Each structure stands twice: as C-alpha cells, then as structure tokens.
Amino acid sequence: MNKLEYAVHVAPSKPVVSDDLAPGEDRRMWSPTSSTLIYGARDAILVDPLLTTAESRALVDWVTAKDRNVTTVFVTHAHGDHFFGAPAVLDRFPQARVVAAPGVAARMDTQR
C-alpha cells in the first residue's frame, strides 16, 4: 500500500485595501494563508489554491518542485481566499478537477 504524505505551503501576508482602520494603524494586513498538498508516490490533491494569481503561481512552482501530478483541487469553504487562485493551478494541471462539498459549491459564486 502506498504511503500518503502531506506538505503545507504558506503564502505571506499582504496588504488589504481598507479605509476601516483601527486607531493608530496606517494599513491592515491579510493574514498569511496556506495550501496543503496531500500526495502519494505520483499523484496529489491540493487543498485550497489561495487567493491571488501570483500566490497560486508560486504555489504551483512549489508543487512542481515536489514532482507530483495534481489530480484534484479541493476547496474547503466558500471564501475567495480559498479558491480564487484555482485558474492558475489549472493552467499548470489542466486535467485536475476542482471539487467542493455541495454546500460550499453553492456559495462560491457569492464571492467577488
């Protein structure tokens, strides 16, 4: 039986565009976000492909360095920072399927 392993990629924090700042703050930062790669000897599932195209391209470079084929991109919940980057992942792994639970998929189009 093949052994499954995982690795976590963390994208750095980034500035948020906001005029709702706390007293004394000059900018607000978006928390670092992460994606998890669950993989066997050859194939992998990528969990939450990040927010921006640039972050997701860096994520794809990280996955590619691990020499795994992404077959599935799993979205854990319907916040854009967990799936807006999927197109950049699919550019590199066009055969991969993006999947989510039905309740998550139903709410994904509310994010813009």
N, CA, C and O atoms as CSV, one atom per row, in Angstrom:
chain,resi,resn,atom,element,x,y,z
A,1,MET,N,N,0.841,-1.176,0.000
A,1,MET,CA,C,0.000,0.000,0.000
A,1,MET,C,C,0.887,1.240,0.000
A,1,MET,O,O,1.882,1.309,0.723
A,2,ASN,N,N,0.513,2.217,-0.820
A,2,ASN,CA,C,1.272,3.455,-0.892
A,2,ASN,C,C,1.044,4.293,0.349
A,2,ASN,O,O,-0.047,4.314,0.918
A,3,LYS,N,N,2.074,4.967,0.746
A,3,LYS,CA,C,2.026,5.856,1.890
A,3,LYS,C,C,1.604,7.253,1.425
A,3,LYS,O,O,2.120,7.757,0.428
A,4,LEU,N,N,0.675,7.876,2.140
A,4,LEU,CA,C,0.305,9.266,1.858
A,4,LEU,C,C,1.113,10.185,2.762
A,4,LEU,O,O,1.347,9.894,3.934
A,5,GLU,N,N,1.526,11.289,2.188
A,5,GLU,CA,C,2.236,12.310,2.943
A,5,GLU,C,C,1.574,13.646,2.674
A,5,GLU,O,O,0.704,13.753,1.810
A,6,TYR,N,N,1.984,14.662,3.414
A,6,TYR,CA,C,1.454,16.000,3.163
A,6,TYR,C,C,2.541,17.030,3.406
A,6,TYR,O,O,3.506,16.795,4.133
A,7,ALA,N,N,2.354,18.165,2.779
A,7,ALA,CA,C,3.232,19.314,2.962
A,7,ALA,C,C,2.356,20.559,2.899
A,7,ALA,O,O,1.336,20.581,2.210
A,8,VAL,N,N,2.764,21.587,3.620
A,8,VAL,CA,C,1.984,22.818,3.700
A,8,VAL,C,C,2.794,23.973,3.121
A,8,VAL,O,O,3.954,24.185,3.474
A,9,HIS,N,N,2.157,24.703,2.233
A,9,HIS,CA,C,2.738,25.911,1.636
A,9,HIS,C,C,2.038,27.116,2.266
A,9,HIS,O,O,0.809,27.177,2.298
A,10,VAL,N,N,2.814,28.063,2.762
A,10,VAL,CA,C,2.234,29.257,3.382
A,10,VAL,C,C,2.579,30.473,2.535
A,10,VAL,O,O,3.749,30.780,2.304
A,11,ALA,N,N,1.536,31.157,2.078
A,11,ALA,CA,C,1.717,32.412,1.339
A,11,ALA,C,C,1.837,33.543,2.360
A,11,ALA,O,O,1.118,33.540,3.359
A,12,PRO,N,N,2.707,34.485,2.139
A,12,PRO,CA,C,2.897,35.569,3.115
A,12,PRO,C,C,1.683,36.487,3.224
A,12,PRO,O,O,0.812,36.508,2.354
A,13,SER,N,N,1.652,37.236,4.309
A,13,SER,CA,C,0.580,38.223,4.472
A,13,SER,C,C,0.703,39.277,3.380
A,13,SER,O,O,1.758,39.453,2.770
A,14,LYS,N,N,-0.412,39.975,3.152
A,14,LYS,CA,C,-0.420,41.004,2.113
A,14,LYS,C,C,-1.315,42.150,2.567
A,14,LYS,O,O,-2.226,41.946,3.369
A,15,PRO,N,N,-1.062,43.350,2.063
A,15,PRO,CA,C,-1.892,44.494,2.459
A,15,PRO,C,C,-3.340,44.330,1.993
A,15,PRO,O,O,-3.606,43.781,0.924
A,16,VAL,N,N,-4.244,44.804,2.797
A,16,VAL,CA,C,-5.667,44.817,2.479
A,16,VAL,C,C,-6.060,46.249,2.128
A,16,VAL,O,O,-5.646,47.190,2.805
A,17,VAL,N,N,-6.839,46.412,1.097
A,17,VAL,CA,C,-7.361,47.732,0.760
A,17,VAL,C,C,-8.550,47.990,1.675
A,17,VAL,O,O,-9.574,47.314,1.581
A,18,SER,N,N,-8.407,48.979,2.566
A,18,SER,CA,C,-9.471,49.252,3.530
A,18,SER,C,C,-9.341,50.673,4.052
A,18,SER,O,O,-8.237,51.176,4.265
A,19,ASP,N,N,-10.483,51.307,4.254
A,19,ASP,CA,C,-10.480,52.603,4.926
A,19,ASP,C,C,-11.027,52.464,6.342
A,19,ASP,O,O,-11.286,53.466,7.009
A,20,ASP,N,N,-11.200,51.236,6.798
A,20,ASP,CA,C,-11.708,50.939,8.135
A,20,ASP,C,C,-10.549,50.469,9.010
A,20,ASP,O,O,-10.436,49.289,9.340
A,21,LEU,N,N,-9.690,51.422,9.378
A,21,LEU,CA,C,-8.501,51.098,10.152
A,21,LEU,C,C,-8.696,51.432,11.625
A,21,LEU,O,O,-9.362,52.405,11.980
A,22,ALA,N,N,-8.111,50.615,12.454
A,22,ALA,CA,C,-8.142,50.878,13.886
A,22,ALA,C,C,-7.288,52.101,14.196
A,22,ALA,O,O,-6.368,52.416,13.442
A,23,PRO,N,N,-7.577,52.795,15.293
A,23,PRO,CA,C,-6.752,53.952,15.666
A,23,PRO,C,C,-5.277,53.556,15.753
A,23,PRO,O,O,-4.915,52.548,16.359
A,24,GLY,N,N,-4.449,54.377,15.133
A,24,GLY,CA,C,-3.009,54.140,15.146
A,24,GLY,C,C,-2.508,53.231,14.027
A,24,GLY,O,O,-1.298,53.117,13.828
A,25,GLU,N,N,-3.406,52.585,13.297
A,25,GLU,CA,C,-2.984,51.745,12.172
A,25,GLU,C,C,-2.907,52.583,10.910
A,25,GLU,O,O,-3.758,53.441,10.673
A,26,ASP,N,N,-1.880,52.333,10.095
A,26,ASP,CA,C,-1.814,53.023,8.803
A,26,ASP,C,C,-2.152,52.079,7.649
A,26,ASP,O,O,-2.327,52.518,6.512
A,27,ARG,N,N,-2.243,50.766,7.951
A,27,ARG,CA,C,-2.684,49.794,6.959
A,27,ARG,C,C,-3.116,48.522,7.677
A,27,ARG,O,O,-2.731,48.256,8.815
A,28,ARG,N,N,-3.911,47.767,6.984
A,28,ARG,CA,C,-4.370,46.475,7.508
A,28,ARG,C,C,-3.743,45.381,6.655
A,28,ARG,O,O,-3.603,45.526,5.441
A,29,MET,N,N,-3.370,44.284,7.308
A,29,MET,CA,C,-2.751,43.166,6.597
A,29,MET,C,C,-3.672,41.949,6.608
A,29,MET,O,O,-4.338,41.660,7.602
A,30,TRP,N,N,-3.691,41.250,5.486
A,30,TRP,CA,C,-4.396,39.985,5.360
A,30,TRP,C,C,-3.491,38.913,5.953
A,30,TRP,O,O,-2.296,38.879,5.657
A,31,SER,N,N,-4.035,38.058,6.770
A,31,SER,CA,C,-3.240,37.000,7.401
A,31,SER,C,C,-2.582,36.108,6.356
A,31,SER,O,O,-3.102,35.963,5.250
A,32,PRO,N,N,-1.437,35.506,6.698
A,32,PRO,CA,C,-0.870,34.508,5.795
A,32,PRO,C,C,-1.896,33.394,5.561
A,32,PRO,O,O,-2.664,33.051,6.459
A,33,THR,N,N,-1.902,32.846,4.373
A,33,THR,CA,C,-2.825,31.766,4.043
A,33,THR,C,C,-2.026,30.538,3.611
A,33,THR,O,O,-0.868,30.642,3.205
A,34,SER,N,N,-2.665,29.382,3.706
A,34,SER,CA,C,-1.928,28.161,3.406
A,34,SER,C,C,-2.711,27.240,2.487
A,34,SER,O,O,-3.938,27.285,2.413
A,35,SER,N,N,-1.961,26.411,1.798
A,35,SER,CA,C,-2.485,25.321,0.986
A,35,SER,C,C,-1.781,24.054,1.433
A,35,SER,O,O,-0.615,24.078,1.829
A,36,THR,N,N,-2.500,22.954,1.365
A,36,THR,CA,C,-1.924,21.671,1.750
A,36,THR,C,C,-1.887,20.750,0.542
A,36,THR,O,O,-2.862,20.640,-0.203
A,37,LEU,N,N,-0.774,20.102,0.362
A,37,LEU,CA,C,-0.606,19.109,-0.691
A,37,LEU,C,C,-0.606,17.735,-0.022
A,37,LEU,O,O,0.245,17.446,0.820
A,38,ILE,N,N,-1.561,16.897,-0.401
A,38,ILE,CA,C,-1.634,15.528,0.093
A,38,ILE,C,C,-1.231,14.644,-1.077
A,38,ILE,O,O,-1.862,14.696,-2.132
A,39,TYR,N,N,-0.192,13.835,-0.909
A,39,TYR,CA,C,0.360,13.149,-2.064
A,39,TYR,C,C,0.839,11.735,-1.759
A,39,TYR,O,O,1.172,11.377,-0.629
A,40,GLY,N,N,0.852,10.968,-2.818
A,40,GLY,CA,C,1.430,9.636,-2.796
A,40,GLY,C,C,2.689,9.643,-3.640
A,40,GLY,O,O,3.352,10.671,-3.777
A,41,ALA,N,N,3.009,8.504,-4.197
A,41,ALA,CA,C,4.239,8.388,-4.978
A,41,ALA,C,C,4.229,9.223,-6.246
A,41,ALA,O,O,5.281,9.651,-6.722
A,42,ARG,N,N,3.031,9.457,-6.801
A,42,ARG,CA,C,2.953,10.124,-8.097
A,42,ARG,C,C,1.942,11.269,-8.136
A,42,ARG,O,O,2.242,12.348,-8.647
A,43,ASP,N,N,0.758,11.036,-7.603
A,43,ASP,CA,C,-0.336,11.998,-7.715
A,43,ASP,C,C,-0.589,12.729,-6.404
A,43,ASP,O,O,-0.119,12.328,-5.339
A,44,ALA,N,N,-1.356,13.829,-6.519
A,44,ALA,CA,C,-1.595,14.662,-5.344
A,44,ALA,C,C,-2.962,15.335,-5.412
A,44,ALA,O,O,-3.551,15.512,-6.478
A,45,ILE,N,N,-3.432,15.696,-4.238
A,45,ILE,CA,C,-4.616,16.543,-4.073
A,45,ILE,C,C,-4.112,17.846,-3.458
A,45,ILE,O,O,-3.350,17.829,-2.491
A,46,LEU,N,N,-4.535,18.960,-4.017
A,46,LEU,CA,C,-4.162,20.267,-3.491
A,46,LEU,C,C,-5.381,20.873,-2.815
A,46,LEU,O,O,-6.442,20.998,-3.426
A,47,VAL,N,N,-5.226,21.245,-1.564
A,47,VAL,CA,C,-6.328,21.792,-0.776
A,47,VAL,C,C,-6.174,23.309,-0.682
A,47,VAL,O,O,-5.154,23.811,-0.209
A,48,ASP,N,N,-7.194,24.030,-1.136
A,48,ASP,CA,C,-7.287,25.492,-1.072
A,48,ASP,C,C,-6.179,26.199,-1.855
A,48,ASP,O,O,-5.103,26.457,-1.316
A,49,PRO,N,N,-6.447,26.512,-3.136
A,49,PRO,CA,C,-5.427,27.079,-4.005
A,49,PRO,C,C,-5.195,28.594,-3.886
A,49,PRO,O,O,-4.834,29.241,-4.870
A,50,LEU,N,N,-5.395,29.149,-2.719
A,50,LEU,CA,C,-5.034,30.534,-2.380
A,50,LEU,C,C,-5.888,31.591,-3.079
A,50,LEU,O,O,-6.844,31.274,-3.787
A,51,LEU,N,N,-5.520,32.854,-2.861
A,51,LEU,CA,C,-6.342,33.995,-3.268
A,51,LEU,C,C,-5.943,34.586,-4.615
A,51,LEU,O,O,-6.781,34.711,-5.508
A,52,THR,N,N,-4.688,34.946,-4.767
A,52,THR,CA,C,-4.285,35.702,-5.957
A,52,THR,C,C,-3.601,34.807,-6.998
A,52,THR,O,O,-3.130,33.711,-6.696
A,53,THR,N,N,-3.565,35.307,-8.208
A,53,THR,CA,C,-2.873,34.596,-9.284
A,53,THR,C,C,-1.397,34.447,-8.948
A,53,THR,O,O,-0.829,33.369,-9.125
A,54,ALA,N,N,-0.771,35.511,-8.468
A,54,ALA,CA,C,0.662,35.453,-8.142
A,54,ALA,C,C,0.939,34.428,-7.048
A,54,ALA,O,O,1.893,33.656,-7.152
A,55,GLU,N,N,0.121,34.412,-6.006
A,55,GLU,CA,C,0.303,33.423,-4.941
A,55,GLU,C,C,0.136,32.006,-5.477
A,55,GLU,O,O,0.893,31.105,-5.116
A,56,SER,N,N,-0.840,31.819,-6.324
A,56,SER,CA,C,-1.113,30.482,-6.842
A,56,SER,C,C,-0.045,30.034,-7.830
A,56,SER,O,O,0.238,28.840,-7.928
A,57,ARG,N,N,0.546,30.959,-8.556
A,57,ARG,CA,C,1.668,30.591,-9.436
A,57,ARG,C,C,2.867,30.150,-8.605
A,57,ARG,O,O,3.548,29.186,-8.957
A,58,ALA,N,N,3.128,30.851,-7.505
A,58,ALA,CA,C,4.202,30.427,-6.596
A,58,ALA,C,C,3.868,29.064,-5.987
A,58,ALA,O,O,4.753,28.226,-5.812
A,59,LEU,N,N,2.599,28.846,-5.667
A,59,LEU,CA,C,2.148,27.554,-5.149
A,59,LEU,C,C,2.405,26.450,-6.171
A,59,LEU,O,O,2.899,25.379,-5.817
A,60,VAL,N,N,2.074,26.702,-7.425
A,60,VAL,CA,C,2.292,25.720,-8.493
A,60,VAL,C,C,3.784,25.419,-8.642
A,60,VAL,O,O,4.159,24.264,-8.844
A,61,ASP,N,N,4.629,26.428,-8.547
A,61,ASP,CA,C,6.078,26.200,-8.602
A,61,ASP,C,C,6.517,25.285,-7.463
A,61,ASP,O,O,7.340,24.390,-7.660
A,62,TRP,N,N,5.969,25.509,-6.280
A,62,TRP,CA,C,6.273,24.694,-5.099
A,62,TRP,C,C,5.825,23.245,-5.324
A,62,TRP,O,O,6.565,22.308,-5.023
A,63,VAL,N,N,4.615,23.069,-5.854
A,63,VAL,CA,C,4.102,21.719,-6.130
A,63,VAL,C,C,4.961,21.046,-7.196
A,63,VAL,O,O,5.324,19.879,-7.051
A,64,THR,N,N,5.285,21.763,-8.257
A,64,THR,CA,C,6.069,21.209,-9.349
A,64,THR,C,C,7.440,20.737,-8.855
A,64,THR,O,O,7.950,19.721,-9.328
A,65,ALA,N,N,8.030,21.455,-7.922
A,65,ALA,CA,C,9.325,21.063,-7.358
A,65,ALA,C,C,9.224,19.740,-6.600
A,65,ALA,O,O,10.229,19.052,-6.427
A,66,LYS,N,N,8.047,19.384,-6.157
A,66,LYS,CA,C,7.836,18.109,-5.461
A,66,LYS,C,C,7.575,16.967,-6.434
A,66,LYS,O,O,7.428,15.819,-6.016
A,67,ASP,N,N,7.516,17.273,-7.737
A,67,ASP,CA,C,7.357,16.287,-8.797
A,67,ASP,C,C,6.125,15.411,-8.591
A,67,ASP,O,O,6.190,14.183,-8.659
A,68,ARG,N,N,4.993,16.083,-8.337
A,68,ARG,CA,C,3.722,15.374,-8.185
A,68,ARG,C,C,2.724,15.924,-9.184
A,68,ARG,O,O,2.778,17.099,-9.549
A,69,ASN,N,N,1.817,15.072,-9.624
A,69,ASN,CA,C,0.765,15.445,-10.551
A,69,ASN,C,C,-0.508,15.744,-9.769
A,69,ASN,O,O,-1.059,14.856,-9.118
A,70,VAL,N,N,-0.973,16.974,-9.828
A,70,VAL,CA,C,-2.204,17.341,-9.125
A,70,VAL,C,C,-3.397,16.837,-9.937
A,70,VAL,O,O,-3.608,17.247,-11.079
A,71,THR,N,N,-4.167,15.944,-9.329
A,71,THR,CA,C,-5.356,15.399,-9.984
A,71,THR,C,C,-6.632,16.080,-9.516
A,71,THR,O,O,-7.635,16.097,-10.229
A,72,THR,N,N,-6.585,16.646,-8.305
A,72,THR,CA,C,-7.780,17.234,-7.704
A,72,THR,C,C,-7.391,18.469,-6.908
A,72,THR,O,O,-6.377,18.477,-6.211
A,73,VAL,N,N,-8.202,19.509,-7.019
A,73,VAL,CA,C,-8.076,20.711,-6.197
A,73,VAL,C,C,-9.329,20.750,-5.337
A,73,VAL,O,O,-10.442,20.848,-5.854
A,74,PHE,N,N,-9.146,20.673,-4.024
A,74,PHE,CA,C,-10.272,20.624,-3.092
A,74,PHE,C,C,-10.416,21.973,-2.396
A,74,PHE,O,O,-9.456,22.495,-1.829
A,75,VAL,N,N,-11.619,22.529,-2.444
A,75,VAL,CA,C,-11.909,23.816,-1.801
A,75,VAL,C,C,-12.661,23.524,-0.506
A,75,VAL,O,O,-13.723,22.901,-0.525
A,76,THR,N,N,-12.109,23.974,0.612
A,76,THR,CA,C,-12.684,23.640,1.917
A,76,THR,C,C,-13.912,24.459,2.269
A,76,THR,O,O,-14.833,23.951,2.909
A,77,HIS,N,N,-13.935,25.723,1.858
A,77,HIS,CA,C,-15.112,26.547,2.128
A,77,HIS,C,C,-15.159,27.733,1.165
A,77,HIS,O,O,-14.186,28.029,0.471
A,78,ALA,N,N,-16.309,28.401,1.140
A,78,ALA,CA,C,-16.615,29.371,0.084
A,78,ALA,C,C,-16.145,30.786,0.380
A,78,ALA,O,O,-16.907,31.739,0.216
A,79,HIS,N,N,-14.911,30.934,0.810
A,79,HIS,CA,C,-14.286,32.251,0.892
A,79,HIS,C,C,-13.281,32.340,-0.246
A,79,HIS,O,O,-12.534,31.394,-0.494
A,80,GLY,N,N,-13.261,33.472,-0.938
A,80,GLY,CA,C,-12.417,33.629,-2.113
A,80,GLY,C,C,-10.951,33.341,-1.887
A,80,GLY,O,O,-10.260,32.902,-2.806
A,81,ASP,N,N,-10.453,33.582,-0.664
A,81,ASP,CA,C,-9.037,33.317,-0.415
A,81,ASP,C,C,-8.717,31.824,-0.412
A,81,ASP,O,O,-7.556,31.438,-0.281
A,82,HIS,N,N,-9.728,30.997,-0.554
A,82,HIS,CA,C,-9.526,29.547,-0.614
A,82,HIS,C,C,-9.730,28.979,-2.012
A,82,HIS,O,O,-9.544,27.779,-2.217
A,83,PHE,N,N,-10.117,29.831,-2.996
A,83,PHE,CA,C,-10.314,29.263,-4.339
A,83,PHE,C,C,-10.102,30.219,-5.500
A,83,PHE,O,O,-10.058,29.756,-6.640
A,84,PHE,N,N,-9.969,31.520,-5.287
A,84,PHE,CA,C,-9.786,32.422,-6.428
A,84,PHE,C,C,-8.537,32.074,-7.247
A,84,PHE,O,O,-8.492,32.363,-8.442
A,85,GLY,N,N,-7.540,31.469,-6.635
A,85,GLY,CA,C,-6.309,31.112,-7.344
A,85,GLY,C,C,-6.394,29.834,-8.161
A,85,GLY,O,O,-5.413,29.454,-8.799
A,86,ALA,N,N,-7.530,29.163,-8.160
A,86,ALA,CA,C,-7.660,27.887,-8.883
A,86,ALA,C,C,-7.293,27.974,-10.366
A,86,ALA,O,O,-6.654,27.050,-10.869
A,87,PRO,N,N,-7.664,29.042,-11.097
A,87,PRO,CA,C,-7.287,29.081,-12.521
A,87,PRO,C,C,-5.778,28.982,-12.757
A,87,PRO,O,O,-5.354,28.356,-13.729
A,88,ALA,N,N,-4.975,29.575,-11.906
A,88,ALA,CA,C,-3.520,29.483,-12.072
A,88,ALA,C,C,-3.039,28.054,-11.854
A,88,ALA,O,O,-2.095,27.612,-12.509
A,89,VAL,N,N,-3.675,27.333,-10.949
A,89,VAL,CA,C,-3.326,25.925,-10.734
A,89,VAL,C,C,-3.743,25.100,-11.951
A,89,VAL,O,O,-2.995,24.237,-12.410
A,90,LEU,N,N,-4.936,25.370,-12.467
A,90,LEU,CA,C,-5.422,24.621,-13.631
A,90,LEU,C,C,-4.622,24.923,-14.893
A,90,LEU,O,O,-4.571,24.090,-15.798
A,91,ASP,N,N,-3.998,26.093,-14.972
A,91,ASP,CA,C,-3.114,26.385,-16.107
A,91,ASP,C,C,-1.973,25.371,-16.164
A,91,ASP,O,O,-1.579,24.933,-17.245
A,92,ARG,N,N,-1.452,25.006,-15.014
A,92,ARG,CA,C,-0.323,24.051,-14.945
A,92,ARG,C,C,-0.793,22.598,-14.925
A,92,ARG,O,O,-0.108,21.714,-15.439
A,93,PHE,N,N,-1.964,22.352,-14.330
A,93,PHE,CA,C,-2.509,20.999,-14.205
A,93,PHE,C,C,-3.924,20.980,-14.804
A,93,PHE,O,O,-4.903,20.845,-14.070
A,94,PRO,N,N,-4.034,21.113,-16.122
A,94,PRO,CA,C,-5.353,21.266,-16.751
A,94,PRO,C,C,-6.275,20.058,-16.607
A,94,PRO,O,O,-7.489,20.192,-16.763
A,95,GLN,N,N,-5.731,18.901,-16.317
A,95,GLN,CA,C,-6.556,17.716,-16.142
A,95,GLN,C,C,-7.155,17.625,-14.736
A,95,GLN,O,O,-8.025,16.789,-14.492
A,96,ALA,N,N,-6.707,18.462,-13.824
A,96,ALA,CA,C,-7.205,18.412,-12.440
A,96,ALA,C,C,-8.663,18.855,-12.378
A,96,ALA,O,O,-9.111,19.685,-13.170
A,97,ARG,N,N,-9.383,18.294,-11.434
A,97,ARG,CA,C,-10.778,18.686,-11.193
A,97,ARG,C,C,-10.819,19.533,-9.927
A,97,ARG,O,O,-10.157,19.211,-8.941
A,98,VAL,N,N,-11.585,20.604,-9.951
A,98,VAL,CA,C,-11.834,21.402,-8.749
A,98,VAL,C,C,-13.113,20.871,-8.130
A,98,VAL,O,O,-14.147,20.798,-8.795
A,99,VAL,N,N,-13.047,20.500,-6.856
A,99,VAL,CA,C,-14.199,19.927,-6.170
A,99,VAL,C,C,-14.412,20.616,-4.834
A,99,VAL,O,O,-13.489,21.166,-4.234
A,100,ALA,N,N,-15.670,20.566,-4.389
A,100,ALA,CA,C,-16.059,21.096,-3.087
A,100,ALA,C,C,-17.342,20.395,-2.674
A,100,ALA,O,O,-18.055,19.845,-3.514
A,101,ALA,N,N,-17.631,20.416,-1.398
A,101,ALA,CA,C,-18.903,19.877,-0.928
A,101,ALA,C,C,-20.035,20.681,-1.569
A,101,ALA,O,O,-19.847,21.857,-1.880
A,102,PRO,N,N,-21.203,20.073,-1.771
A,102,PRO,CA,C,-22.305,20.784,-2.434
A,102,PRO,C,C,-22.661,22.126,-1.790
A,102,PRO,O,O,-22.918,23.095,-2.504
A,103,GLY,N,N,-22.680,22.199,-0.483
A,103,GLY,CA,C,-22.997,23.460,0.190
A,103,GLY,C,C,-21.952,24.533,-0.046
A,103,GLY,O,O,-22.277,25.717,-0.138
A,104,VAL,N,N,-20.695,24.119,-0.145
A,104,VAL,CA,C,-19.605,25.059,-0.447
A,104,VAL,C,C,-19.743,25.548,-1.886
A,104,VAL,O,O,-19.690,26.749,-2.149
A,105,ALA,N,N,-19.919,24.615,-2.809
A,105,ALA,CA,C,-20.039,24.979,-4.222
A,105,ALA,C,C,-21.205,25.938,-4.451
A,105,ALA,O,O,-21.114,26.846,-5.277
A,106,ALA,N,N,-22.286,25.737,-3.728
A,106,ALA,CA,C,-23.468,26.594,-3.896
A,106,ALA,C,C,-23.214,28.040,-3.461
A,106,ALA,O,O,-23.884,28.959,-3.931
A,107,ARG,N,N,-22.250,28.234,-2.569
A,107,ARG,CA,C,-21.977,29.592,-2.071
A,107,ARG,C,C,-20.772,30.256,-2.738
A,107,ARG,O,O,-20.524,31.440,-2.510
A,108,MET,N,N,-20.029,29.528,-3.546
A,108,MET,CA,C,-18.804,30.084,-4.130
A,108,MET,C,C,-19.084,31.282,-5.036
A,108,MET,O,O,-18.271,32.205,-5.093
A,109,ASP,N,N,-20.205,31.289,-5.739
A,109,ASP,CA,C,-20.476,32.398,-6.658
A,109,ASP,C,C,-20.886,33.676,-5.938
A,109,ASP,O,O,-21.075,34.700,-6.593
A,110,THR,N,N,-21.029,33.656,-4.628
A,110,THR,CA,C,-21.320,34.877,-3.874
A,110,THR,C,C,-20.068,35.687,-3.588
A,110,THR,O,O,-20.161,36.840,-3.169
A,111,GLN,N,N,-18.892,35.096,-3.809
A,111,GLN,CA,C,-17.625,35.782,-3.575
A,111,GLN,C,C,-17.207,36.513,-4.836
A,111,GLN,O,O,-17.269,35.948,-5.928
A,112,ARG,N,N,-16.791,37.735,-4.704
A,112,ARG,CA,C,-16.359,38.512,-5.874
A,112,ARG,C,C,-15.115,39.287,-5.563
A,112,ARG,O,O,-14.601,40.000,-6.425
